[in-house]
Amino acid sequence: MATILERIKREAEKLTPEELLKLVDEFIHRLLEKQTVKHNKFDVNRVYGLGKGLWHNKDVQDYVIRLREDRFK
């Protein structure tokens, strides 16, 4: 039987790069919230490198523009 993490990984493989970035962003924000509530201090080294490779062959400025457009829809 697959663990929850294994099922999430399988589903995440179906996401577009943009959707995957949004998911990673959401997870990081949740980690930050839990970490600051728990210890009132967040160690950036614990998440450093998590997004490595996500921006490979991506136009970052285009991504930022799309994110801003999504806020006003």
A tleap script that builds the chain and sets N, CA, C and O, in Angstrom:
source leaprc.protein.ff14SB
mol = sequence {
  NMET ALA THR ILE LEU GLU ARG ILE LYS ARG
  GLU ALA GLU LYS LEU THR PRO GLU GLU LEU
  LEU LYS LEU VAL ASP GLU PHE ILE HIE ARG
  LEU LEU GLU LYS GLN THR VAL LYS HIE ASN
  LYS PHE ASP VAL ASN ARG VAL TYR GLY LEU
  GLY LYS GLY LEU TRP HIE ASN LYS ASP VAL
  GLN ASP TYR VAL ILE ARG LEU ARG GLU ASP
  ARG PHE CLYS
}
set mol.1.N position { 0.845 -1.184 0.000 }
set mol.1.CA position { 0.000 0.000 0.000 }
set mol.1.C position { 0.892 1.251 0.000 }
set mol.1.O position { 1.852 1.334 0.766 }
set mol.2.N position { 0.575 2.191 -0.841 }
set mol.2.CA position { 1.376 3.406 -0.982 }
set mol.2.C position { 1.147 4.336 0.205 }
set mol.2.O position { 0.029 4.482 0.700 }
set mol.3.N position { 2.222 4.953 0.642 }
set mol.3.CA position { 2.104 5.937 1.707 }
set mol.3.C position { 1.521 7.223 1.129 }
set mol.3.O position { 1.479 7.404 -0.088 }
set mol.4.N position { 1.078 8.101 2.000 }
set mol.4.CA position { 0.539 9.382 1.565 }
set mol.4.C position { 1.589 10.144 0.772 }
set mol.4.O position { 1.275 10.733 -0.263 }
set mol.5.N position { 2.827 10.143 1.240 }
set mol.5.CA position { 3.898 10.852 0.543 }
set mol.5.C position { 4.103 10.299 -0.869 }
set mol.5.O position { 4.291 11.069 -1.811 }
set mol.6.N position { 4.069 8.986 -1.022 }
set mol.6.CA position { 4.222 8.384 -2.342 }
set mol.6.C position { 3.079 8.786 -3.272 }
set mol.6.O position { 3.304 9.043 -4.454 }
set mol.7.N position { 1.852 8.840 -2.741 }
set mol.7.CA position { 0.700 9.246 -3.559 }
set mol.7.C position { 0.823 10.713 -3.965 }
set mol.7.O position { 0.520 11.077 -5.101 }
set mol.8.N position { 1.266 11.548 -3.031 }
set mol.8.CA position { 1.442 12.971 -3.349 }
set mol.8.C position { 2.491 13.137 -4.434 }
set mol.8.O position { 2.301 13.916 -5.367 }
set mol.9.N position { 3.596 12.409 -4.320 }
set mol.9.CA position { 4.643 12.490 -5.339 }
set mol.9.C position { 4.118 12.088 -6.707 }
set mol.9.O position { 4.422 12.744 -7.703 }
set mol.10.N position { 3.335 11.019 -6.769 }
set mol.10.CA position { 2.771 10.576 -8.050 }
set mol.10.C position { 1.861 11.646 -8.639 }
set mol.10.O position { 1.915 11.926 -9.836 }
set mol.11.N position { 1.028 12.240 -7.798 }
set mol.11.CA position { 0.119 13.289 -8.277 }
set mol.11.C position { 0.900 14.526 -8.700 }
set mol.11.O position { 0.542 15.174 -9.684 }
set mol.12.N position { 1.964 14.863 -7.970 }
set mol.12.CA position { 2.764 16.048 -8.293 }
set mol.12.C position { 3.437 15.902 -9.651 }
set mol.12.O position { 3.684 16.903 -10.324 }
set mol.13.N position { 3.734 14.692 -10.060 }
set mol.13.CA position { 4.348 14.464 -11.367 }
set mol.13.C position { 3.422 14.880 -12.504 }
set mol.13.O position { 3.889 15.137 -13.614 }
set mol.14.N position { 2.135 14.951 -12.250 }
set mol.14.CA position { 1.147 15.322 -13.268 }
set mol.14.C position { 1.009 16.839 -13.413 }
set mol.14.O position { 0.380 17.314 -14.359 }
set mol.15.N position { 1.588 17.597 -12.491 }
set mol.15.CA position { 1.442 19.051 -12.502 }
set mol.15.C position { 2.336 19.702 -13.546 }
set mol.15.O position { 3.389 19.177 -13.908 }
set mol.16.N position { 1.891 20.851 -14.014 }
set mol.16.CA position { 2.736 21.655 -14.897 }
set mol.16.C position { 3.832 22.283 -14.039 }
set mol.16.O position { 3.706 22.322 -12.815 }
set mol.17.N position { 4.900 22.774 -14.660 }
set mol.17.CA position { 5.945 23.435 -13.867 }
set mol.17.C position { 5.397 24.605 -13.037 }
set mol.17.O position { 5.816 24.803 -11.897 }
set mol.18.N position { 4.479 25.366 -13.596 }
set mol.18.CA position { 3.907 26.499 -12.868 }
set mol.18.C position { 3.100 26.026 -11.662 }
set mol.18.O position { 3.192 26.611 -10.583 }
set mol.19.N position { 2.312 24.969 -11.843 }
set mol.19.CA position { 1.529 24.425 -10.736 }
set mol.19.C position { 2.444 23.861 -9.652 }
set mol.19.O position { 2.179 24.003 -8.458 }
set mol.20.N position { 3.517 23.223 -10.088 }
set mol.20.CA position { 4.467 22.663 -9.136 }
set mol.20.C position { 5.142 23.762 -8.320 }
set mol.20.O position { 5.341 23.606 -7.115 }
set mol.21.N position { 5.493 24.863 -8.964 }
set mol.21.CA position { 6.077 25.992 -8.235 }
set mol.21.C position { 5.097 26.561 -7.213 }
set mol.21.O position { 5.490 26.905 -6.098 }
set mol.22.N position { 3.833 26.660 -7.587 }
set mol.22.CA position { 2.825 27.152 -6.644 }
set mol.22.C position { 2.704 26.201 -5.448 }
set mol.22.O position { 2.567 26.644 -4.308 }
set mol.23.N position { 2.757 24.906 -5.717 }
set mol.23.CA position { 2.669 23.915 -4.646 }
set mol.23.C position { 3.864 24.022 -3.709 }
set mol.23.O position { 3.705 24.000 -2.488 }
set mol.24.N position { 5.053 24.139 -4.275 }
set mol.24.CA position { 6.271 24.286 -3.468 }
set mol.24.C position { 6.183 25.553 -2.627 }
set mol.24.O position { 6.536 25.545 -1.448 }
set mol.25.N position { 5.714 26.636 -3.228 }
set mol.25.CA position { 5.551 27.895 -2.511 }
set mol.25.C position { 4.603 27.719 -1.327 }
set mol.25.O position { 4.879 28.198 -0.227 }
set mol.26.N position { 3.493 27.033 -1.555 }
set mol.26.CA position { 2.514 26.785 -0.483 }
set mol.26.C position { 3.142 25.960 0.640 }
set mol.26.O position { 2.957 26.266 1.818 }
set mol.27.N position { 3.878 24.922 0.276 }
set mol.27.CA position { 4.516 24.077 1.293 }
set mol.27.C position { 5.545 24.860 2.107 }
set mol.27.O position { 5.627 24.703 3.325 }
set mol.28.N position { 6.320 25.692 1.440 }
set mol.28.CA position { 7.321 26.487 2.156 }
set mol.28.C position { 6.647 27.437 3.133 }
set mol.28.O position { 7.099 27.594 4.267 }
set mol.29.N position { 5.552 28.078 2.688 }
set mol.29.CA position { 4.836 28.978 3.594 }
set mol.29.C position { 4.264 28.222 4.798 }
set mol.29.O position { 4.278 28.730 5.919 }
set mol.30.N position { 3.770 27.028 4.564 }
set mol.30.CA position { 3.264 26.219 5.691 }
set mol.30.C position { 4.389 25.850 6.648 }
set mol.30.O position { 4.215 25.883 7.866 }
set mol.31.N position { 5.545 25.499 6.088 }
set mol.31.CA position { 6.695 25.181 6.938 }
set mol.31.C position { 7.113 26.390 7.769 }
set mol.31.O position { 7.402 26.269 8.959 }
set mol.32.N position { 7.142 27.538 7.138 }
set mol.32.CA position { 7.514 28.768 7.843 }
set mol.32.C position { 6.546 29.059 8.981 }
set mol.32.O position { 6.962 29.400 10.088 }
set mol.33.N position { 5.251 28.921 8.704 }
set mol.33.CA position { 4.244 29.173 9.738 }
set mol.33.C position { 4.418 28.212 10.912 }
set mol.33.O position { 4.418 28.631 12.070 }
set mol.34.N position { 4.564 26.941 10.613 }
set mol.34.CA position { 4.711 25.947 11.684 }
set mol.34.C position { 6.003 26.158 12.451 }
set mol.34.O position { 6.032 26.044 13.676 }
set mol.35.N position { 7.067 26.466 11.731 }
set mol.35.CA position { 8.370 26.646 12.365 }
set mol.35.C position { 8.365 27.858 13.289 }
set mol.35.O position { 8.878 27.793 14.407 }
set mol.36.N position { 7.785 28.968 12.822 }
set mol.36.CA position { 7.800 30.178 13.648 }
set mol.36.C position { 6.888 30.031 14.852 }
set mol.36.O position { 7.180 30.577 15.916 }
set mol.37.N position { 5.792 29.306 14.705 }
set mol.37.CA position { 4.904 29.093 15.849 }
set mol.37.C position { 5.582 28.178 16.855 }
set mol.37.O position { 5.490 28.403 18.062 }
set mol.38.N position { 6.257 27.153 16.368 }
set mol.38.CA position { 6.863 26.155 17.240 }
set mol.38.C position { 8.095 26.682 17.972 }
set mol.38.O position { 8.228 26.498 19.182 }
set mol.39.N position { 8.983 27.328 17.250 }
set mol.39.CA position { 10.256 27.729 17.833 }
set mol.39.C position { 10.489 29.232 17.827 }
set mol.39.O position { 11.464 29.723 18.396 }
set mol.40.N position { 9.581 29.958 17.178 }
set mol.40.CA position { 9.711 31.406 17.032 }
set mol.40.C position { 11.012 31.789 16.332 }
set mol.40.O position { 11.479 32.921 16.453 }
set mol.41.N position { 11.585 30.851 15.609 }
set mol.41.CA position { 12.793 31.097 14.831 }
set mol.41.C position { 12.811 30.100 13.680 }
set mol.41.O position { 12.518 28.918 13.861 }
set mol.42.N position { 13.155 30.588 12.505 }
set mol.42.CA position { 13.208 29.703 11.352 }
set mol.42.C position { 14.632 29.626 10.832 }
set mol.42.O position { 15.286 30.650 10.637 }
set mol.43.N position { 15.099 28.435 10.611 }
set mol.43.CA position { 16.439 28.208 10.071 }
set mol.43.C position { 16.331 27.976 8.570 }
set mol.43.O position { 15.895 26.912 8.129 }
set mol.44.N position { 16.729 28.972 7.790 }
set mol.44.CA position { 16.617 28.895 6.331 }
set mol.44.C position { 17.433 27.734 5.765 }
set mol.44.O position { 17.123 27.240 4.681 }
set mol.45.N position { 18.438 27.303 6.455 }
set mol.45.CA position { 19.265 26.192 5.981 }
set mol.45.C position { 18.484 24.892 5.859 }
set mol.45.O position { 18.885 23.988 5.126 }
set mol.46.N position { 17.367 24.798 6.578 }
set mol.46.CA position { 16.567 23.575 6.505 }
set mol.46.C position { 15.815 23.456 5.186 }
set mol.46.O position { 15.464 22.347 4.785 }
set mol.47.N position { 15.558 24.574 4.497 }
set mol.47.CA position { 14.849 24.522 3.218 }
set mol.47.C position { 15.742 24.948 2.052 }
set mol.47.O position { 15.310 24.935 0.899 }
set mol.48.N position { 16.974 25.322 2.350 }
set mol.48.CA position { 17.896 25.761 1.307 }
set mol.48.C position { 18.069 24.662 0.264 }
set mol.48.O position { 18.359 23.514 0.599 }
set mol.49.N position { 17.889 25.022 -0.988 }
set mol.49.CA position { 18.086 24.081 -2.079 }
set mol.49.C position { 16.870 23.252 -2.446 }
set mol.49.O position { 16.940 22.454 -3.381 }
set mol.50.N position { 15.750 23.412 -1.740 }
set mol.50.CA position { 14.564 22.615 -2.045 }
set mol.50.C position { 14.058 22.847 -3.465 }
set mol.50.O position { 13.549 21.924 -4.100 }
set mol.51.N position { 14.194 24.058 -3.963 }
set mol.51.CA position { 13.690 24.371 -5.289 }
set mol.51.C position { 14.730 24.273 -6.380 }
set mol.51.O position { 14.506 24.735 -7.498 }
set mol.52.N position { 15.871 23.676 -6.066 }
set mol.52.CA position { 16.952 23.587 -7.043 }
set mol.52.C position { 16.443 22.924 -8.330 }
set mol.52.O position { 15.842 21.850 -8.300 }
set mol.53.N position { 16.696 23.578 -9.428 }
set mol.53.CA position { 16.290 23.025 -10.716 }
set mol.53.C position { 14.913 23.444 -11.183 }
set mol.53.O position { 14.580 23.257 -12.353 }
set mol.54.N position { 14.096 24.011 -10.290 }
set mol.54.CA position { 12.750 24.404 -10.684 }
set mol.54.C position { 12.757 25.513 -11.725 }
set mol.54.O position { 11.835 25.607 -12.536 }
set mol.55.N position { 13.774 26.344 -11.711 }
set mol.55.CA position { 13.833 27.476 -12.628 }
set mol.55.C position { 14.647 27.177 -13.870 }
set mol.55.O position { 14.823 28.059 -14.711 }
set mol.56.N position { 15.147 25.964 -14.011 }
set mol.56.CA position { 15.957 25.610 -15.181 }
set mol.56.C position { 15.139 25.831 -16.453 }
set mol.56.O position { 14.023 25.327 -16.579 }
set mol.57.N position { 15.705 26.589 -17.389 }
set mol.57.CA position { 15.050 26.902 -18.668 }
set mol.57.C position { 13.742 27.661 -18.510 }
set mol.57.O position { 12.872 27.565 -19.377 }
set mol.58.N position { 13.581 28.407 -17.438 }
set mol.58.CA position { 12.381 29.209 -17.204 }
set mol.58.C position { 12.744 30.684 -17.233 }
set mol.58.O position { 13.823 31.079 -16.792 }
set mol.59.N position { 11.838 31.488 -17.754 }
set mol.59.CA position { 11.995 32.930 -17.730 }
set mol.59.C position { 11.374 33.423 -16.428 }
set mol.59.O position { 10.151 33.484 -16.304 }
set mol.60.N position { 12.196 33.765 -15.480 }
set mol.60.CA position { 11.727 34.137 -14.143 }
set mol.60.C position { 10.853 35.381 -14.202 }
set mol.60.O position { 9.832 35.447 -13.517 }
set mol.61.N position { 11.229 36.358 -14.999 }
set mol.61.CA position { 10.427 37.584 -15.084 }
set mol.61.C position { 9.030 37.276 -15.618 }
set mol.61.O position { 8.046 37.830 -15.128 }
set mol.62.N position { 8.934 36.406 -16.607 }
set mol.62.CA position { 7.634 36.004 -17.143 }
set mol.62.C position { 6.795 35.333 -16.064 }
set mol.62.O position { 5.593 35.579 -15.965 }
set mol.63.N position { 7.424 34.487 -15.256 }
set mol.63.CA position { 6.718 33.811 -14.163 }
set mol.63.C position { 6.180 34.821 -13.154 }
set mol.63.O position { 5.036 34.703 -12.715 }
set mol.64.N position { 6.978 35.797 -12.788 }
set mol.64.CA position { 6.559 36.815 -11.820 }
set mol.64.C position { 5.385 37.613 -12.382 }
set mol.64.O position { 4.426 37.897 -11.665 }
set mol.65.N position { 5.458 37.970 -13.643 }
set mol.65.CA position { 4.362 38.714 -14.273 }
set mol.65.C position { 3.070 37.895 -14.231 }
set mol.65.O position { 2.007 38.433 -13.921 }
set mol.66.N position { 3.156 36.594 -14.543 }
set mol.66.CA position { 1.962 35.738 -14.498 }
set mol.66.C position { 1.412 35.628 -13.081 }
set mol.66.O position { 0.195 35.638 -12.895 }
set mol.67.N position { 2.279 35.524 -12.084 }
set mol.67.CA position { 1.810 35.453 -10.701 }
set mol.67.C position { 1.052 36.712 -10.324 }
set mol.67.O position { 0.002 36.643 -9.685 }
set mol.68.N position { 1.579 37.856 -10.716 }
set mol.68.CA position { 0.919 39.120 -10.400 }
set mol.68.C position { -0.427 39.231 -11.111 }
set mol.68.O position { -1.392 39.741 -10.541 }
set mol.69.N position { -0.494 38.759 -12.348 }
set mol.69.CA position { -1.757 38.790 -13.077 }
set mol.69.C position { -2.791 37.906 -12.399 }
set mol.69.O position { -3.966 38.268 -12.339 }
set mol.70.N position { -2.371 36.751 -11.887 }
set mol.70.CA position { -3.287 35.827 -11.223 }
set mol.70.C position { -3.926 36.444 -9.975 }
set mol.70.O position { -5.056 36.107 -9.621 }
set mol.71.N position { -3.202 37.346 -9.315 }
set mol.71.CA position { -3.744 37.972 -8.095 }
set mol.71.C position { -4.941 38.845 -8.394 }
set mol.71.O position { -5.791 39.039 -7.525 }
set mol.72.N position { -5.029 39.373 -9.593 }
set mol.72.CA position { -6.089 40.318 -9.919 }
set mol.72.C position { -7.232 39.695 -10.708 }
set mol.72.O position { -8.110 40.402 -11.201 }
set mol.73.N position { -7.221 38.402 -10.824 }
set mol.73.CA position { -8.314 37.706 -11.555 }
set mol.73.C position { -9.430 37.372 -10.630 }
set mol.73.O position { -10.429 36.791 -11.052 }
savepdb mol mol.pdb
quit
